[in-house]
């Protein structure tokens, strides 16, 4: 093991693994990844989709292009690392319904297969949108395949719990392992937990706000079909696992999470709780992604990309190596640390979970 690497990526989500893979394979960089090793017993902590009801056309265009690149990388890493799904997005407030309607108009213009769904089981006054042919990362296949892929391409994988990190203001980092220390020239904090753990509040950008969330696993009373479903105004993302269990990620107050989950899957009640874990979350005040340095240091922070973040990895990797084409550079420019109202040009809609 040499004593230096070009990029240190810190994070235990699919985005972090994909960034490490892209930096090594597409850009020829020496890369280390500090992460939690894959475990078949770990609960799902995110629903990583290739498309979502976003309201910025430039983001939808970038996501569609980068999504194709991401799928090509996943195809090289292993077989069937994604599932093809038709997720449902449900809006219950006028503001969310307006945002969902805006997305459907954009989808029609951009040839994205989004359609209105009439669901008799849904409460009156709600709006439901189905997006067809979306890719969903399957963690039970993605995890082991990506670990093997990273190993084959020389990415150093380091266990988060047994690795010490000394992050400096110039963005470099000393990585302490069982062997001799490794120096990284540039650091990327690619998940919310890494940012919250390694940076004090004064070192984060003002637009980043800690938020509560919880992951749950539950056994339904009876088997039933359940496509990945996002209830925008409840902060609920729910879907079926291969075992038949229900996996859910619930943003907002953990005290109401069980009730919100039960209200979201009434046809599967009663539920038997099989697992629960708190999640570290960072949101942005304007709902626009944040990709850029924090305050007073040059480490790169990646936050606020929501459920589609993993599929933007190719563009983020190009930005990290200084190789972003003009249109991508223009997309990132207002989505980093901004002065005054600069980030308003990138603001998106986000519901406030009830």
C-alpha positions in Angstrom: 0.0 0.0 0.0 1.4 3.3 -1.0 1.3 6.2 1.5 -0.8 8.6 -0.6 -4.0 8.8 -2.5 -5.6 11.5 -4.6 -9.2 11.3 -3.2 -10.6 10.1 0.1 -14.4 9.5 -0.1 -16.2 9.1 3.2 -19.7 7.7 3.2 -21.7 4.5 3.6 -24.4 5.1 0.9 -24.4 4.0 -2.7 -23.4 7.5 -3.8 -20.1 7.3 -1.9 -19.3 3.8 -3.4 -20.2 5.0 -6.9 -18.0 8.2 -6.6 -15.1 6.1 -5.5 -15.6 3.7 -8.4 -15.9 6.5 -11.0 -12.8 8.4 -9.7 -10.8 5.2 -10.0 -12.1 3.7 -13.2 -13.1 6.7 -15.3 -10.6 9.3 -14.1 -7.6 7.2 -13.1 -7.3 8.5 -9.6 -5.9 6.8 -6.5 -8.9 6.5 -4.2 -9.7 5.4 -0.7 -13.2 4.9 0.7 -14.0 5.0 4.4 -17.3 3.2 4.8 -19.4 0.7 6.7 -18.8 -2.8 5.2 -21.8 -4.4 3.6 -23.9 -6.6 5.9 -26.8 -8.7 4.7 -28.5 -7.9 8.1 -28.4 -4.2 7.6 -31.7 -2.3 7.2 -32.4 -0.3 4.1 -31.6 3.3 4.8 -32.5 4.9 1.5 -34.5 4.3 -1.7 -32.0 5.2 -4.5 -34.0 6.0 -7.6 -33.0 7.1 -11.0 -35.9 9.5 -11.4 -38.1 11.5 -9.0 -40.7 14.4 -9.4 -38.2 17.3 -9.4 -39.3 20.7 -10.6 -36.1 22.0 -12.3 -35.9 21.0 -16.0 -32.1 21.3 -16.0 -31.9 18.8 -13.1 -34.1 16.3 -14.9 -32.0 16.5 -18.0 -28.8 16.0 -16.1 -30.3 13.2 -14.1 -31.4 11.4 -17.2 -28.0 11.6 -18.8 -26.1 10.7 -15.7 -28.5 7.9 -14.9 -27.5 6.2 -18.1 -23.8 6.5 -17.2 -24.5 5.1 -13.7 -26.4 2.1 -15.1 -23.5 1.4 -17.5 -21.1 1.4 -14.5 -23.4 -0.9 -12.5 -23.5 -3.2 -15.5 -19.7 -3.5 -15.3 -19.8 -4.1 -11.6 -22.2 -7.0 -11.5 -25.5 -8.4 -12.7 -28.9 -7.1 -11.8 -27.7 -4.5 -9.3 -30.9 -2.5 -9.9 -34.6 -3.4 -10.0 -36.9 -1.9 -12.6 -39.8 -0.3 -10.8 -42.8 2.0 -11.3 -42.7 4.2 -8.2 -45.7 6.1 -6.9 -45.5 9.7 -5.6 -48.5 10.9 -3.6 -49.3 14.6 -2.8 -51.9 15.5 -0.2 -51.5 19.3 0.1 -52.2 21.9 -2.5 -48.5 22.9 -2.7 -47.3 19.4 -3.2 -50.1 18.7 -5.8 -49.0 21.8 -7.7 -45.3 20.7 -7.6 -46.4 17.2 -8.8 -48.4 18.7 -11.6 -45.5 20.9 -12.7 -43.3 17.8 -12.8 -45.8 15.9 -15.0 -45.8 18.8 -17.5 -42.0 18.7 -17.6 -42.0 15.0 -17.9 -44.3 15.2 -21.0 -41.9 17.6 -22.6 -38.8 15.6 -21.7 -40.2 12.2 -22.7 -40.2 10.9 -19.1 -42.9 8.3 -18.6 -45.0 9.9 -15.8 -48.7 9.5 -15.5 -51.6 10.4 -13.2 -53.0 7.5 -11.3 -56.6 7.2 -10.1 -56.3 5.2 -6.8 -59.6 4.4 -5.2 -57.9 3.5 -2.0 -56.3 6.9 -1.7 -57.9 9.6 0.3 -60.0 12.2 -1.6 -58.2 15.3 -2.5 -54.9 13.6 -3.2 -52.9 13.4 -6.4 -50.8 10.4 -7.4 -48.1 10.2 -10.1 -46.5 7.0 -11.4 -43.1 7.2 -13.1 -42.5 4.1 -15.3 -39.3 2.3 -15.9 -37.3 3.7 -13.0 -34.1 2.0 -11.7 -33.9 1.3 -8.0 -30.6 0.2 -6.5 -31.0 -3.2 -4.8 -28.8 -3.1 -1.7 -28.6 -6.8 -1.2 -27.0 -7.2 -4.6 -25.3 -3.8 -5.0 -23.3 -4.1 -1.7 -21.2 -7.2 -2.3 -20.8 -6.6 -6.0 -19.6 -3.1 -5.5 -17.1 -4.1 -2.8 -15.6 -6.7 -5.2 -15.6 -4.1 -8.1 -13.7 -1.5 -5.9 -11.2 -4.1 -4.8 -10.5 -5.2 -8.4 -9.8 -1.5 -9.4 -7.5 -0.8 -6.5 -9.8 1.3 -4.3 -8.8 1.0 -0.7 -11.8 0.2 1.4 -11.4 1.1 5.1 -13.8 0.3 7.9 -15.3 3.4 9.3 -15.3 2.2 12.9 -11.6 1.2 12.9 -10.3 4.2 10.9 -9.2 7.6 12.4 -9.3 10.7 10.3 -7.5 14.0 10.7 -9.1 16.4 8.3 -7.3 19.7 7.5 -8.6 23.0 6.3 -6.9 22.6 2.9 -9.1 19.5 2.3 -6.4 17.0 2.8 -6.7 14.2 5.3 -4.5 11.8 7.2 -6.0 8.3 7.4 -5.0 6.2 10.4 -5.3 2.5 9.9 -3.7 -0.7 11.3 -0.8 0.0 8.9 1.1 3.2 8.4 -0.9 6.4 7.9 -2.2 7.2 4.5 -2.3 10.8 3.2 -5.2 11.9 1.0 -4.8 15.1 -1.1 -8.6 15.8 -1.3 -11.5 14.7 0.8 -15.2 14.2 -0.1 -17.8 13.9 2.6 -20.5 12.0 0.6 -23.2 11.2 3.1 -25.0 13.1 5.8 -23.6 11.1 8.7 -20.0 11.8 7.7 -20.7 15.6 7.5 -22.4 15.6 10.9 -19.8 13.5 12.5 -16.6 15.1 11.1 -17.6 18.8 10.9 -18.8 21.0 13.7 -21.8 23.2 12.9 -19.6 26.3 12.3 -17.8 24.4 9.5 -20.9 23.5 7.6 -22.6 25.9 5.1 -25.5 27.9 6.5 -27.9 26.3 4.0 -27.4 22.8 5.6 -29.8 21.9 8.4 -29.8 18.7 10.5 -33.0 16.8 10.4 -34.5 13.8 12.1 -35.3 10.6 10.3 -35.8 6.9 11.0 -35.5 3.6 9.1 -38.0 0.9 9.9 -38.6 -2.7 8.9 -42.0 -4.3 9.4 -43.8 -7.6 8.7 -47.3 -7.1 7.2 -50.3 -9.1 8.3 -50.8 -10.3 4.8 -48.9 -10.3 1.5 -49.7 -7.6 -0.9 -48.1 -5.8 -3.8 -46.4 -2.5 -2.9 -44.4 -0.6 -5.5 -41.9 1.9 -4.1 -44.2 4.7 -2.8 -43.3 8.2 -1.6 -45.9 10.1 0.4 -44.5 13.6 -0.1 -46.4 15.4 2.7 -45.9 12.6 5.3 -42.1 12.2 4.7 -42.7 8.5 4.1 -40.8 6.3 1.6 -41.9 2.7 1.6 -41.4 -0.5 -0.4 -41.3 -4.3 -0.3 -38.1 -6.2 0.4 -37.3 -9.5 -1.4 -38.2 -11.3 1.9 -41.7 -9.7 1.8 -41.1 -7.3 4.6 -41.9 -3.6 4.4 -38.9 -1.3 4.4 -39.6 2.4 5.2 -37.6 5.6 5.5 -39.5 8.3 7.4 -38.3 11.9 7.5 -39.6 14.2 10.3 -40.4 13.6 13.9 -39.5 10.0 15.0 -42.2 10.1 17.6 -44.9 10.0 14.9 -43.0 7.7 12.5 -44.9 4.5 13.4 -48.3 6.2 13.1 -47.3 7.7 9.7 -46.1 4.4 8.4 -49.3 2.6 9.5 -51.5 5.3 7.9 -49.5 4.9 4.7 -50.1 1.1 4.3 -53.6 0.5 5.6 -54.2 -2.6 3.5 -51.3 -4.3 5.2 -52.3 -3.7 8.8 -51.5 -4.9 11.4 -47.7 -4.5 11.1 -45.2 -6.3 13.3 -42.1 -4.1 13.8 -39.0 -6.0 12.9 -36.4 -3.3 13.2 -35.8 0.4 13.7 -32.7 2.7 13.4 -32.3 6.4 13.7 -30.8 8.1 10.6 -28.5 11.2 10.4 -29.9 13.6 7.9 -28.9 17.0 6.5 -31.4 19.0 4.5 -31.0 22.3 2.7 -33.2 25.2 3.5 -34.0 25.8 -0.2 -34.4 22.2 -1.2 -31.5 22.6 -3.7 -28.6 20.1 -3.6 -25.4 21.2 -2.0 -22.1 20.2 -3.6 -19.2 22.3 -2.5 -16.8 23.2 0.3 -18.0 24.1 3.8 -17.0 27.1 5.8 -13.4 27.7 6.4 -12.1 24.5 4.7 -11.8 22.9 1.3 -13.2 19.4 1.9 -16.1 18.8 -0.5 -19.5 18.3 1.0 -22.3 16.4 -0.9 -25.7 16.7 0.6 -29.4 17.4 -0.1 -29.5 15.3 -3.3 -32.5 13.3 -2.1 -33.4 9.9 -3.5 -31.8 10.5 -6.9 -28.3 11.4 -5.6 -26.6 8.1 -6.5 -27.5 8.6 -10.1 -25.8 12.0 -10.3 -22.5 10.4 -9.3 -20.9 10.7 -12.8 -21.4 14.5 -12.9 -20.1 14.9 -9.3 -17.0 12.9 -10.1 -16.2 15.1 -13.1 -16.6 18.1 -10.9 -14.2 16.7 -8.4 -11.4 16.2 -10.9 -12.0 19.6 -12.6 -13.4 18.1 -15.8 -17.0 19.2 -15.7 -18.3 20.3 -19.1 -19.9 23.8 -19.3 -23.5 22.7 -18.8 -22.6 20.7 -15.7 -20.5 23.4 -14.3 -23.4 25.8 -14.8 -25.7 23.3 -12.9 -23.3 23.1 -10.0 -22.5 26.8 -9.7 -25.7 27.9 -7.8 -25.8 24.6 -5.8 -22.8 25.2 -3.6 -22.0 27.8 -1.0 -23.8 30.9 -2.1 -23.8 34.6 -1.3 -27.0 36.5 -0.9 -29.7 35.0 -3.0 -27.5 33.0 -5.4 -28.9 29.6 -4.4 -32.5 30.8 -5.2 -31.8 30.1 -8.8 -31.5 26.4 -7.9 -34.3 26.2 -5.3 -36.7 23.3 -5.6 -39.9 22.2 -3.9 -39.9 20.0 -0.8 -42.9 19.2 1.4 -42.8 19.6 5.2 -43.6 16.2 6.7 -46.6 16.2 8.9 
